[in-house]
Amino acid sequence: MSDTETMDGGDHDEVYHPCLDISTLPTVVKNRVKALKKLQMGVLNAESEYYKEVHQLDVKYQRVYDQINLQRADVVSGKHEPAGDDIDWPSDKEDEEDEAEKLTNGVEEIALTDYTDSTVGIPKFWLHVFKTGNEESLMGLVEPHDEPVLEYLRDVTVALNSPDNTGFTLTFHWRENNPFFTNSSLTKTYILRDVPDPEEPLAYDGPEIISCKGCTIDWIEGQDATKKTMKVKKLKARKGAKGSPEKTVVKEIAADSFFNFFSPPTVPEDGKAEISGEDQALLAIDFDVGFAIKEKLIPRAILYFTGEVFDDDDFEDCEDEDEEDDEEEEN
């Protein structure tokens, strides 16, 4: 925290200062502080070993998740038609109580046009997952012009580095008839530091993302969602029989798009070159989004698709907790 930041992130002028100036302590006390820091380093080294063991469990159970998610992909694509025990699940309350309301809701009517009794699989499954999670998990990266592209997303998977917890790769799998780009898959790889940073060892708080690498998207001409054209100026027609006709000059500029996710700022491998403040902010968002896709969207995709991930009960619980906190502060 810089000395211009407040303790609670508020706008008031109260500035945080350490309650004790270590530099003023007697040498003998400073030495004891050094000893405590060395003991703290022992705790962090133990934590590092703990996270390494946790990673082995993650790798073990990721194989289980992968098998289940393959079955999910088969249902979504229409490769497997669930029946019998596959669909032995209690009816949703909204199916029983709110059907009439859903049919009269304009938004729902639009969604319903995608699905009929003859529909194969669940078209646009991942589009709806990403739209639902856009603000909460994807930091608003999905723009309206990205949605037609995301209709062709058929699956998202994660692969963990093993045996060391040095990173993970997200793979976005696309349908063959994708009219926007020719890639069958797009990847985003995140690099983790699973041990304390030698330059700031006491700041260690578990494995952290330190860099990421995207991939090249082979856009079909005129379909690049990360670019848009704008009019620069209009050239007037020249007079005379051989004069040039009037024409508009346009240029291509960068556009906000989810697909910029695959072109993150470059982080120097040696760690010596400084990163601009703007790039640091972009990377912070990128790291949060990558982690959210891995930890939230992939394992809870069906709950994002249905919207149940934001169940009213969850919000009521949050509101109750906030009210309790307010009451405690008042007392």
Phi and psi restraints in degrees (value plus and minus 20) as a CYANA .aco file:
   2 SER   PHI     -99.4   -59.4
   2 SER   PSI     144.1   184.1
   3 ASP   PHI     -96.4   -56.4
   3 ASP   PSI     -15.1    24.9
   4 THR   PHI    -121.3   -81.3
   4 THR   PSI     -23.3    16.7
   5 GLU   PHI    -115.9   -75.9
   5 GLU   PSI     127.4   167.4
   6 THR   PHI    -112.3   -72.3
   6 THR   PSI     144.0   184.0
   7 MET   PHI     -81.4   -41.4
   7 MET   PSI     -61.1   -21.1
   8 ASP   PHI    -125.5   -85.5
   8 ASP   PSI     -10.7    29.3
   9 GLY   PHI      55.8    95.8
   9 GLY   PSI      -9.2    30.8
  10 GLY   PHI     -98.6   -58.6
  10 GLY   PSI    -198.8  -158.8
  11 ASP   PHI    -116.3   -76.3
  11 ASP   PSI     -23.6    16.4
  12 HIS   PHI     -91.6   -51.6
  12 HIS   PSI     148.8   188.8
  13 ASP   PHI    -106.4   -66.4
  13 ASP   PSI     -21.6    18.4
  14 GLU   PHI     -86.9   -46.9
  14 GLU   PSI     103.1   143.1
  15 VAL   PHI    -127.5   -87.5
  15 VAL   PSI     118.4   158.4
  16 TYR   PHI     -94.6   -54.6
  16 TYR   PSI     112.2   152.2
  17 HIS   PHI    -151.5  -111.5
  17 HIS   PSI     122.0   162.0
  18 PRO   PHI     -76.5   -36.5
  18 PRO   PSI     120.2   160.2
  19 CYS   PHI     -93.2   -53.2
  19 CYS   PSI     -31.5     8.5
  20 LEU   PHI    -158.7  -118.7
  20 LEU   PSI     109.3   149.3
  21 ASP   PHI    -109.3   -69.3
  21 ASP   PSI      82.5   122.5
  22 ILE   PHI     -80.3   -40.3
  22 ILE   PSI     -51.6   -11.6
  23 SER   PHI     -84.7   -44.7
  23 SER   PSI     -38.9     1.1
  24 THR   PHI    -109.8   -69.8
  24 THR   PSI     -25.1    14.9
  25 LEU   PHI     -92.2   -52.2
  25 LEU   PSI     132.3   172.3
  26 PRO   PHI     -83.4   -43.4
  26 PRO   PSI     133.8   173.8
  27 THR   PHI     -75.5   -35.5
  27 THR   PSI     -60.8   -20.8
  28 VAL   PHI     -83.0   -43.0
  28 VAL   PSI     -55.4   -15.4
  29 VAL   PHI     -94.9   -54.9
  29 VAL   PSI     -58.4   -18.4
  30 LYS   PHI     -78.7   -38.7
  30 LYS   PSI     -59.5   -19.5
  31 ASN   PHI     -84.2   -44.2
  31 ASN   PSI     -55.9   -15.9
  32 ARG   PHI     -88.7   -48.7
  32 ARG   PSI     -54.9   -14.9
  33 VAL   PHI     -83.4   -43.4
  33 VAL   PSI     -62.1   -22.1
  34 LYS   PHI     -80.5   -40.5
  34 LYS   PSI     -61.0   -21.0
  35 ALA   PHI     -82.8   -42.8
  35 ALA   PSI     -59.3   -19.3
  36 LEU   PHI     -87.3   -47.3
  36 LEU   PSI     -56.5   -16.5
  37 LYS   PHI     -85.1   -45.1
  37 LYS   PSI     -58.4   -18.4
  38 LYS   PHI     -85.5   -45.5
  38 LYS   PSI     -58.7   -18.7
  39 LEU   PHI     -85.1   -45.1
  39 LEU   PSI     -59.2   -19.2
  40 GLN   PHI     -80.9   -40.9
  40 GLN   PSI     -57.6   -17.6
  41 MET   PHI     -82.5   -42.5
  41 MET   PSI     -53.9   -13.9
  42 GLY   PHI     -83.0   -43.0
  42 GLY   PSI     -59.2   -19.2
  43 VAL   PHI     -82.5   -42.5
  43 VAL   PSI     -64.4   -24.4
  44 LEU   PHI     -88.1   -48.1
  44 LEU   PSI     -55.6   -15.6
  45 ASN   PHI     -84.7   -44.7
  45 ASN   PSI     -58.4   -18.4
  46 ALA   PHI     -85.8   -45.8
  46 ALA   PSI     -59.7   -19.7
  47 GLU   PHI     -80.1   -40.1
  47 GLU   PSI     -61.3   -21.3
  48 SER   PHI     -79.5   -39.5
  48 SER   PSI     -62.6   -22.6
  49 GLU   PHI     -86.2   -46.2
  49 GLU   PSI     -58.2   -18.2
  50 TYR   PHI     -79.7   -39.7
  50 TYR   PSI     -67.6   -27.6
  51 TYR   PHI     -85.7   -45.7
  51 TYR   PSI     -49.7    -9.7
  52 LYS   PHI     -85.9   -45.9
  52 LYS   PSI     -59.9   -19.9
  53 GLU   PHI     -89.2   -49.2
  53 GLU   PSI     -58.4   -18.4
  54 VAL   PHI     -81.2   -41.2
  54 VAL   PSI     -58.1   -18.1
  55 HIS   PHI     -82.5   -42.5
  55 HIS   PSI     -56.8   -16.8
  56 GLN   PHI     -83.4   -43.4
  56 GLN   PSI     -56.6   -16.6
  57 LEU   PHI     -87.5   -47.5
  57 LEU   PSI     -61.3   -21.3
  58 ASP   PHI     -78.0   -38.0
  58 ASP   PSI     -65.2   -25.2
  59 VAL   PHI     -83.1   -43.1
  59 VAL   PSI     -63.0   -23.0
  60 LYS   PHI     -80.3   -40.3
  60 LYS   PSI     -68.5   -28.5
  61 TYR   PHI    -101.7   -61.7
  61 TYR   PSI     -38.0     2.0
  62 GLN   PHI     -83.0   -43.0
  62 GLN   PSI     -53.4   -13.4
  63 ARG   PHI     -83.2   -43.2
  63 ARG   PSI     -57.4   -17.4
  64 VAL   PHI     -87.0   -47.0
  64 VAL   PSI     -67.2   -27.2
  65 TYR   PHI     -79.3   -39.3
  65 TYR   PSI     -60.3   -20.3
  66 ASP   PHI     -79.9   -39.9
  66 ASP   PSI     -61.6   -21.6
  67 GLN   PHI     -85.1   -45.1
  67 GLN   PSI     -60.3   -20.3
  68 ILE   PHI     -87.3   -47.3
  68 ILE   PSI     -62.0   -22.0
  69 ASN   PHI     -87.7   -47.7
  69 ASN   PSI     -47.8    -7.8
  70 LEU   PHI     -84.4   -44.4
  70 LEU   PSI     -59.6   -19.6
  71 GLN   PHI     -85.2   -45.2
  71 GLN   PSI     -59.0   -19.0
  72 ARG   PHI     -81.3   -41.3
  72 ARG   PSI     -63.8   -23.8
  73 ALA   PHI     -82.0   -42.0
  73 ALA   PSI     -56.8   -16.8
  74 ASP   PHI     -85.4   -45.4
  74 ASP   PSI     -57.9   -17.9
  75 VAL   PHI     -89.3   -49.3
  75 VAL   PSI     -65.2   -25.2
  76 VAL   PHI     -81.9   -41.9
  76 VAL   PSI     -60.5   -20.5
  77 SER   PHI     -98.3   -58.3
  77 SER   PSI     -37.4     2.6
  78 GLY   PHI      73.4   113.4
  78 GLY   PSI     -17.6    22.4
  79 LYS   PHI     -86.6   -46.6
  79 LYS   PSI     -52.2   -12.2
  80 HIS   PHI    -143.5  -103.5
  80 HIS   PSI     109.8   149.8
  81 GLU   PHI    -120.8   -80.8
  81 GLU   PSI      87.9   127.9
  82 PRO   PHI     -87.0   -47.0
  82 PRO   PSI     123.1   163.1
  83 ALA   PHI    -178.1  -138.1
  83 ALA   PSI     148.7   188.7
  84 GLY   PHI      40.5    80.5
  84 GLY   PSI    -147.4  -107.4
  85 ASP   PHI     -81.6   -41.6
  85 ASP   PSI     -46.2    -6.2
  86 ASP   PHI     -78.3   -38.3
  86 ASP   PSI     -53.8   -13.8
  87 ILE   PHI    -129.3   -89.3
  87 ILE   PSI      -1.4    38.6
  88 ASP   PHI     -97.9   -57.9
  88 ASP   PSI      62.3   102.3
  89 TRP   PHI    -162.6  -122.6
  89 TRP   PSI     118.6   158.6
  90 PRO   PHI     -77.0   -37.0
  90 PRO   PSI     123.2   163.2
  91 SER   PHI     -83.2   -43.2
  91 SER   PSI     121.8   161.8
  92 ASP   PHI     -92.5   -52.5
  92 ASP   PSI     122.8   162.8
  93 LYS   PHI     -77.8   -37.8
  93 LYS   PSI     -60.0   -20.0
  94 GLU   PHI     -85.3   -45.3
  94 GLU   PSI     -48.0    -8.0
  95 ASP   PHI     -87.5   -47.5
  95 ASP   PSI     -53.6   -13.6
  96 GLU   PHI    -109.0   -69.0
  96 GLU   PSI     -55.1   -15.1
  97 GLU   PHI    -125.6   -85.6
  97 GLU   PSI     -48.3    -8.3
  98 ASP   PHI    -133.8   -93.8
  98 ASP   PSI      -3.7    36.3
  99 GLU   PHI     -81.1   -41.1
  99 GLU   PSI     -63.2   -23.2
 100 ALA   PHI     -83.1   -43.1
 100 ALA   PSI     -62.3   -22.3
 101 GLU   PHI     -83.9   -43.9
 101 GLU   PSI     -60.4   -20.4
 102 LYS   PHI     -83.9   -43.9
 102 LYS   PSI     -57.7   -17.7
 103 LEU   PHI     -90.2   -50.2
 103 LEU   PSI     -42.2    -2.2
 104 THR   PHI    -117.8   -77.8
 104 THR   PSI     -22.2    17.8
 105 ASN   PHI    -105.4   -65.4
 105 ASN   PSI     104.7   144.7
 106 GLY   PHI     -79.2   -39.2
 106 GLY   PSI     -61.8   -21.8
 107 VAL   PHI     -83.6   -43.6
 107 VAL   PSI     -63.4   -23.4
 108 GLU   PHI     -84.8   -44.8
 108 GLU   PSI     -56.3   -16.3
 109 GLU   PHI     -81.1   -41.1
 109 GLU   PSI     -59.3   -19.3
 110 ILE   PHI     -83.1   -43.1
 110 ILE   PSI     -64.6   -24.6
 111 ALA   PHI     -84.6   -44.6
 111 ALA   PSI     -57.0   -17.0
 112 LEU   PHI     -86.6   -46.6
 112 LEU   PSI     -42.7    -2.7
 113 THR   PHI     -87.4   -47.4
 113 THR   PSI     -37.4     2.6
 114 ASP   PHI     -99.4   -59.4
 114 ASP   PSI     -35.4     4.6
 115 TYR   PHI    -150.8  -110.8
 115 TYR   PSI     105.1   145.1
 116 THR   PHI    -153.2  -113.2
 116 THR   PSI     158.9   198.9
 117 ASP   PHI     -84.9   -44.9
 117 ASP   PSI     -38.9     1.1
 118 SER   PHI    -118.3   -78.3
 118 SER   PSI     -16.6    23.4
 119 THR   PHI     -82.6   -42.6
 119 THR   PSI     117.0   157.0
 120 VAL   PHI    -115.1   -75.1
 120 VAL   PSI     103.8   143.8
 121 GLY   PHI      43.2    83.2
 121 GLY   PSI    -167.1  -127.1
 122 ILE   PHI    -147.5  -107.5
 122 ILE   PSI      69.7   109.7
 123 PRO   PHI     -79.7   -39.7
 123 PRO   PSI     128.0   168.0
 124 LYS   PHI      40.5    80.5
 124 LYS   PSI       4.0    44.0
 125 PHE   PHI     -75.2   -35.2
 125 PHE   PSI     -73.0   -33.0
 126 TRP   PHI     -92.5   -52.5
 126 TRP   PSI     -47.8    -7.8
 127 LEU   PHI     -78.7   -38.7
 127 LEU   PSI     -68.3   -28.3
 128 HIS   PHI     -87.9   -47.9
 128 HIS   PSI     -53.8   -13.8
 129 VAL   PHI     -81.0   -41.0
 129 VAL   PSI     -67.4   -27.4
 130 PHE   PHI     -89.7   -49.7
 130 PHE   PSI     -55.9   -15.9
 131 LYS   PHI     -86.3   -46.3
 131 LYS   PSI     -61.6   -21.6
 132 THR   PHI     -85.9   -45.9
 132 THR   PSI     -59.6   -19.6
 133 GLY   PHI    -111.5   -71.5
 133 GLY   PSI     -11.9    28.1
 134 ASN   PHI     -80.1   -40.1
 134 ASN   PSI     -70.9   -30.9
 135 GLU   PHI     -97.6   -57.6
 135 GLU   PSI     -61.6   -21.6
 136 GLU   PHI     -97.3   -57.3
 136 GLU   PSI     -57.4   -17.4
 137 SER   PHI    -134.3   -94.3
 137 SER   PSI     -52.3   -12.3
 138 LEU   PHI    -122.7   -82.7
 138 LEU   PSI      -9.6    30.4
 139 MET   PHI      35.1    75.1
 139 MET   PSI      10.6    50.6
 140 GLY   PHI      50.4    90.4
 140 GLY   PSI       1.7    41.7
 141 LEU   PHI     -91.6   -51.6
 141 LEU   PSI     -46.8    -6.8
 142 VAL   PHI     -96.9   -56.9
 142 VAL   PSI      97.3   137.3
 143 GLU   PHI    -117.0   -77.0
 143 GLU   PSI     137.8   177.8
 144 PRO   PHI     -73.3   -33.3
 144 PRO   PSI     -56.6   -16.6
 145 HIS   PHI     -96.0   -56.0
 145 HIS   PSI     -27.4    12.6
 146 ASP   PHI    -101.5   -61.5
 146 ASP   PSI     -43.3    -3.3
 147 GLU   PHI     -81.5   -41.5
 147 GLU   PSI     -62.5   -22.5
 148 PRO   PHI     -79.8   -39.8
 148 PRO   PSI     -52.1   -12.1
 149 VAL   PHI     -91.0   -51.0
 149 VAL   PSI     -64.0   -24.0
 150 LEU   PHI     -86.3   -46.3
 150 LEU   PSI     -36.2     3.8
 151 GLU   PHI     -81.1   -41.1
 151 GLU   PSI     -43.8    -3.8
 152 TYR   PHI    -115.7   -75.7
 152 TYR   PSI     -14.3    25.7
 153 LEU   PHI     -98.6   -58.6
 153 LEU   PSI     102.4   142.4
 154 ARG   PHI    -124.3   -84.3
 154 ARG   PSI     -39.2     0.8
 155 ASP   PHI    -189.3  -149.3
 155 ASP   PSI     136.6   176.6
 156 VAL   PHI    -153.0  -113.0
 156 VAL   PSI     108.1   148.1
 157 THR   PHI    -149.0  -109.0
 157 THR   PSI     142.4   182.4
 158 VAL   PHI    -148.8  -108.8
 158 VAL   PSI     121.3   161.3
 159 ALA   PHI    -145.2  -105.2
 159 ALA   PSI     106.5   146.5
 160 LEU   PHI    -111.7   -71.7
 160 LEU   PSI     119.8   159.8
 161 ASN   PHI     -87.2   -47.2
 161 ASN   PSI     122.7   162.7
 162 SER   PHI    -169.6  -129.6
 162 SER   PSI     126.5   166.5
 163 PRO   PHI    -102.8   -62.8
 163 PRO   PSI     -42.0    -2.0
 164 ASP   PHI    -103.8   -63.8
 164 ASP   PSI     129.4   169.4
 165 ASN   PHI    -104.8   -64.8
 165 ASN   PSI      49.8    89.8
 166 THR   PHI    -124.3   -84.3
 166 THR   PSI     -14.7    25.3
 167 GLY   PHI     131.8   171.8
 167 GLY   PSI    -197.3  -157.3
 168 PHE   PHI    -172.6  -132.6
 168 PHE   PSI     139.3   179.3
 169 THR   PHI    -144.7  -104.7
 169 THR   PSI     108.8   148.8
 170 LEU   PHI    -115.4   -75.4
 170 LEU   PSI     111.9   151.9
 171 THR   PHI    -141.2  -101.2
 171 THR   PSI     106.1   146.1
 172 PHE   PHI    -124.2   -84.2
 172 PHE   PSI      96.7   136.7
 173 HIS   PHI    -118.6   -78.6
 173 HIS   PSI     115.9   155.9
 174 TRP   PHI    -140.4  -100.4
 174 TRP   PSI     130.9   170.9
 175 ARG   PHI     -87.3   -47.3
 175 ARG   PSI     134.3   174.3
 176 GLU   PHI     -87.0   -47.0
 176 GLU   PSI     -49.7    -9.7
 177 ASN   PHI    -112.1   -72.1
 177 ASN   PSI       4.1    44.1
 178 ASN   PHI     -82.4   -42.4
 178 ASN   PSI      96.7   136.7
 179 PRO   PHI    -107.4   -67.4
 179 PRO   PSI     -16.5    23.5
 180 PHE   PHI    -119.7   -79.7
 180 PHE   PSI     -58.6   -18.6
 181 PHE   PHI    -170.3  -130.3
 181 PHE   PSI     144.6   184.6
 182 THR   PHI    -114.4   -74.4
 182 THR   PSI     -28.3    11.7
 183 ASN   PHI     -84.5   -44.5
 183 ASN   PSI     116.3   156.3
 184 SER   PHI    -103.0   -63.0
 184 SER   PSI     -39.7     0.3
 185 SER   PHI    -172.2  -132.2
 185 SER   PSI     131.8   171.8
 186 LEU   PHI    -143.1  -103.1
 186 LEU   PSI     120.9   160.9
 187 THR   PHI    -143.2  -103.2
 187 THR   PSI     131.4   171.4
 188 LYS   PHI    -158.0  -118.0
 188 LYS   PSI      99.3   139.3
 189 THR   PHI    -129.4   -89.4
 189 THR   PSI     112.9   152.9
 190 TYR   PHI    -132.9   -92.9
 190 TYR   PSI     115.1   155.1
 191 ILE   PHI    -122.7   -82.7
 191 ILE   PSI     110.5   150.5
 192 LEU   PHI    -129.2   -89.2
 192 LEU   PSI     127.9   167.9
 193 ARG   PHI    -122.7   -82.7
 193 ARG   PSI      95.6   135.6
 194 ASP   PHI    -119.5   -79.5
 194 ASP   PSI     -13.6    26.4
 195 VAL   PHI    -149.2  -109.2
 195 VAL   PSI     144.6   184.6
 196 PRO   PHI     -76.8   -36.8
 196 PRO   PSI     122.3   162.3
 197 ASP   PHI     -88.5   -48.5
 197 ASP   PSI     102.4   142.4
 198 PRO   PHI     -75.1   -35.1
 198 PRO   PSI     -49.9    -9.9
 199 GLU   PHI    -100.7   -60.7
 199 GLU   PSI     -47.3    -7.3
 200 GLU   PHI    -159.5  -119.5
 200 GLU   PSI      45.1    85.1
 201 PRO   PHI     -81.5   -41.5
 201 PRO   PSI     -54.7   -14.7
 202 LEU   PHI     -96.6   -56.6
 202 LEU   PSI     -27.6    12.4
 203 ALA   PHI    -106.4   -66.4
 203 ALA   PSI     -20.1    19.9
 204 TYR   PHI     -80.0   -40.0
 204 TYR   PSI     110.8   150.8
 205 ASP   PHI    -159.2  -119.2
 205 ASP   PSI      18.7    58.7
 206 GLY   PHI      79.5   119.5
 206 GLY   PSI     153.8   193.8
 207 PRO   PHI     -76.2   -36.2
 207 PRO   PSI     118.5   158.5
 208 GLU   PHI    -155.0  -115.0
 208 GLU   PSI     127.7   167.7
 209 ILE   PHI     -92.4   -52.4
 209 ILE   PSI     108.7   148.7
 210 ILE   PHI    -135.1   -95.1
 210 ILE   PSI     -38.1     1.9
 211 SER   PHI    -184.4  -144.4
 211 SER   PSI     150.1   190.1
 212 CYS   PHI    -171.5  -131.5
 212 CYS   PSI     140.9   180.9
 213 LYS   PHI    -160.9  -120.9
 213 LYS   PSI     110.5   150.5
 214 GLY   PHI    -116.3   -76.3
 214 GLY   PSI    -168.1  -128.1
 215 CYS   PHI    -171.3  -131.3
 215 CYS   PSI     146.7   186.7
 216 THR   PHI    -104.6   -64.6
 216 THR   PSI     111.0   151.0
 217 ILE   PHI    -118.4   -78.4
 217 ILE   PSI     103.6   143.6
 218 ASP   PHI    -110.1   -70.1
 218 ASP   PSI      59.5    99.5
 219 TRP   PHI     -87.6   -47.6
 219 TRP   PSI     122.4   162.4
 220 ILE   PHI     -96.7   -56.7
 220 ILE   PSI     121.2   161.2
 221 GLU   PHI     -71.2   -31.2
 221 GLU   PSI     108.8   148.8
 222 GLY   PHI      65.1   105.1
 222 GLY   PSI     -19.6    20.4
 223 GLN   PHI    -134.2   -94.2
 223 GLN   PSI     -14.8    25.2
 224 ASP   PHI     -88.6   -48.6
 224 ASP   PSI      92.4   132.4
 225 ALA   PHI     -93.6   -53.6
 225 ALA   PSI     -34.0     6.0
 226 THR   PHI    -110.9   -70.9
 226 THR   PSI     -16.8    23.2
 227 LYS   PHI    -154.8  -114.8
 227 LYS   PSI     132.7   172.7
 228 LYS   PHI    -163.3  -123.3
 228 LYS   PSI     137.3   177.3
 229 THR   PHI    -122.5   -82.5
 229 THR   PSI     126.1   166.1
 230 MET   PHI    -157.8  -117.8
 230 MET   PSI     128.9   168.9
 231 LYS   PHI     -93.1   -53.1
 231 LYS   PSI     110.2   150.2
 232 VAL   PHI    -115.7   -75.7
 232 VAL   PSI     -72.4   -32.4
 233 LYS   PHI    -181.8  -141.8
 233 LYS   PSI     146.8   186.8
 234 LYS   PHI    -135.2   -95.2
 234 LYS   PSI     104.7   144.7
 235 LEU   PHI    -109.3   -69.3
 235 LEU   PSI     105.0   145.0
 236 LYS   PHI     -93.7   -53.7
 236 LYS   PSI     131.3   171.3
 237 ALA   PHI     -88.2   -48.2
 237 ALA   PSI     120.8   160.8
 238 ARG   PHI    -102.4   -62.4
 238 ARG   PSI     125.5   165.5
 239 LYS   PHI     -97.2   -57.2
 239 LYS   PSI     135.6   175.6
 240 GLY   PHI      86.7   126.7
 240 GLY   PSI     142.9   182.9
 241 ALA   PHI     -83.3   -43.3
 241 ALA   PSI     -53.9   -13.9
 242 LYS   PHI    -121.9   -81.9
 242 LYS   PSI      -5.8    34.2
 243 GLY   PHI     -89.4   -49.4
 243 GLY   PSI     137.1   177.1
 244 SER   PHI     -97.8   -57.8
 244 SER   PSI     121.6   161.6
 245 PRO   PHI     -93.7   -53.7
 245 PRO   PSI     141.7   181.7
 246 GLU   PHI     -84.3   -44.3
 246 GLU   PSI     117.5   157.5
 247 LYS   PHI    -168.0  -128.0
 247 LYS   PSI     135.4   175.4
 248 THR   PHI    -121.8   -81.8
 248 THR   PSI     111.7   151.7
 249 VAL   PHI    -115.2   -75.2
 249 VAL   PSI     106.7   146.7
 250 VAL   PHI    -142.7  -102.7
 250 VAL   PSI     136.8   176.8
 251 LYS   PHI    -156.3  -116.3
 251 LYS   PSI     137.5   177.5
 252 GLU   PHI    -115.4   -75.4
 252 GLU   PSI     110.8   150.8
 253 ILE   PHI    -148.5  -108.5
 253 ILE   PSI     143.6   183.6
 254 ALA   PHI     -88.1   -48.1
 254 ALA   PSI     125.5   165.5
 255 ALA   PHI    -144.4  -104.4
 255 ALA   PSI     126.9   166.9
 256 ASP   PHI     -83.4   -43.4
 256 ASP   PSI     113.6   153.6
 257 SER   PHI    -183.7  -143.7
 257 SER   PSI     127.4   167.4
 258 PHE   PHI     -79.3   -39.3
 258 PHE   PSI     -50.1   -10.1
 259 PHE   PHI     -95.1   -55.1
 259 PHE   PSI     -27.1    12.9
 260 ASN   PHI     -87.6   -47.6
 260 ASN   PSI     -35.7     4.3
 261 PHE   PHI     -75.9   -35.9
 261 PHE   PSI     -47.0    -7.0
 262 PHE   PHI    -111.3   -71.3
 262 PHE   PSI     -14.8    25.2
 263 SER   PHI    -152.2  -112.2
 263 SER   PSI      44.2    84.2
 264 PRO   PHI     -93.1   -53.1
 264 PRO   PSI     140.4   180.4
 265 PRO   PHI     -77.9   -37.9
 265 PRO   PSI     126.8   166.8
 266 THR   PHI    -100.8   -60.8
 266 THR   PSI     112.2   152.2
 267 VAL   PHI    -123.5   -83.5
 267 VAL   PSI     102.3   142.3
 268 PRO   PHI     -77.1   -37.1
 268 PRO   PSI     111.6   151.6
 269 GLU   PHI     -85.5   -45.5
 269 GLU   PSI     -52.8   -12.8
 270 ASP   PHI     -98.6   -58.6
 270 ASP   PSI     -31.5     8.5
 271 GLY   PHI      51.4    91.4
 271 GLY   PSI     -13.8    26.2
 272 LYS   PHI    -109.1   -69.1
 272 LYS   PSI     -57.3   -17.3
 273 ALA   PHI     -92.5   -52.5
 273 ALA   PSI     120.5   160.5
 274 GLU   PHI     -99.9   -59.9
 274 GLU   PSI     128.5   168.5
 275 ILE   PHI    -124.6   -84.6
 275 ILE   PSI     116.7   156.7
 276 SER   PHI     -83.5   -43.5
 276 SER   PSI     136.9   176.9
 277 GLY   PHI     -80.0   -40.0
 277 GLY   PSI     -57.5   -17.5
 278 GLU   PHI     -84.9   -44.9
 278 GLU   PSI     -63.7   -23.7
 279 ASP   PHI     -86.6   -46.6
 279 ASP   PSI     -56.7   -16.7
 280 GLN   PHI     -81.2   -41.2
 280 GLN   PSI     -61.3   -21.3
 281 ALA   PHI     -85.5   -45.5
 281 ALA   PSI     -61.6   -21.6
 282 LEU   PHI     -84.1   -44.1
 282 LEU   PSI     -60.8   -20.8
 283 LEU   PHI     -87.4   -47.4
 283 LEU   PSI     -56.6   -16.6
 284 ALA   PHI     -81.0   -41.0
 284 ALA   PSI     -63.5   -23.5
 285 ILE   PHI     -85.8   -45.8
 285 ILE   PSI     -64.3   -24.3
 286 ASP   PHI     -78.5   -38.5
 286 ASP   PSI     -66.3   -26.3
 287 PHE   PHI     -82.4   -42.4
 287 PHE   PSI     -61.7   -21.7
 288 ASP   PHI     -83.9   -43.9
 288 ASP   PSI     -62.0   -22.0
 289 VAL   PHI     -86.8   -46.8
 289 VAL   PSI     -65.4   -25.4
 290 GLY   PHI     -79.0   -39.0
 290 GLY   PSI     -63.4   -23.4
 291 PHE   PHI     -87.6   -47.6
 291 PHE   PSI     -58.3   -18.3
 292 ALA   PHI     -85.9   -45.9
 292 ALA   PSI     -59.3   -19.3
 293 ILE   PHI     -82.7   -42.7
 293 ILE   PSI     -62.5   -22.5
 294 LYS   PHI     -87.8   -47.8
 294 LYS   PSI     -64.7   -24.7
 295 GLU   PHI    -114.3   -74.3
 295 GLU   PSI     -40.2    -0.2
 296 LYS   PHI    -138.7   -98.7
 296 LYS   PSI     -81.7   -41.7
 297 LEU   PHI     -86.4   -46.4
 297 LEU   PSI     -63.9   -23.9
 298 ILE   PHI     -86.9   -46.9
 298 ILE   PSI     -71.5   -31.5
 299 PRO   PHI     -94.2   -54.2
 299 PRO   PSI     -40.7    -0.7
 300 ARG   PHI    -139.0   -99.0
 300 ARG   PSI       8.3    48.3
 301 ALA   PHI     -74.2   -34.2
 301 ALA   PSI     -64.5   -24.5
 302 ILE   PHI     -83.8   -43.8
 302 ILE   PSI     -52.8   -12.8
 303 LEU   PHI     -94.0   -54.0
 303 LEU   PSI     -48.2    -8.2
 304 TYR   PHI     -94.3   -54.3
 304 TYR   PSI     -58.5   -18.5
 305 PHE   PHI     -80.4   -40.4
 305 PHE   PSI     -64.2   -24.2
 306 THR   PHI    -104.6   -64.6
 306 THR   PSI     -35.6     4.4
 307 GLY   PHI      66.7   106.7
 307 GLY   PSI     -21.3    18.7
 308 GLU   PHI     -88.4   -48.4
 308 GLU   PSI     -34.0     6.0
 309 VAL   PHI     -83.6   -43.6
 309 VAL   PSI     -41.9    -1.9
 310 PHE   PHI    -131.8   -91.8
 310 PHE   PSI      25.4    65.4
 311 ASP   PHI     -75.1   -35.1
 311 ASP   PSI     121.1   161.1
 312 ASP   PHI     -76.4   -36.4
 312 ASP   PSI     -54.9   -14.9
 313 ASP   PHI     -81.4   -41.4
 313 ASP   PSI     -57.5   -17.5
 314 ASP   PHI     -83.6   -43.6
 314 ASP   PSI     -62.4   -22.4
 315 PHE   PHI     -87.6   -47.6
 315 PHE   PSI     -57.0   -17.0
 316 GLU   PHI     -83.0   -43.0
 316 GLU   PSI     -60.4   -20.4
 317 ASP   PHI     -81.6   -41.6
 317 ASP   PSI     -61.9   -21.9
 318 CYS   PHI     -84.3   -44.3
 318 CYS   PSI     -61.5   -21.5
 319 GLU   PHI     -85.5   -45.5
 319 GLU   PSI     -59.7   -19.7
 320 ASP   PHI     -82.4   -42.4
 320 ASP   PSI     -61.8   -21.8
 321 GLU   PHI     -83.9   -43.9
 321 GLU   PSI     -60.8   -20.8
 322 ASP   PHI     -83.4   -43.4
 322 ASP   PSI     -61.2   -21.2
 323 GLU   PHI     -84.0   -44.0
 323 GLU   PSI     -60.3   -20.3
 324 GLU   PHI     -83.5   -43.5
 324 GLU   PSI     -60.8   -20.8
 325 ASP   PHI     -83.7   -43.7
 325 ASP   PSI     -60.8   -20.8
 326 ASP   PHI     -83.7   -43.7
 326 ASP   PSI     -59.8   -19.8
 327 GLU   PHI     -85.3   -45.3
 327 GLU   PSI     -59.5   -19.5
 328 GLU   PHI     -84.9   -44.9
 328 GLU   PSI     -59.0   -19.0
 329 GLU   PHI     -85.9   -45.9
 329 GLU   PSI     -58.7   -18.7
 330 GLU   PHI     -85.3   -45.3
 330 GLU   PSI     -55.6   -15.6
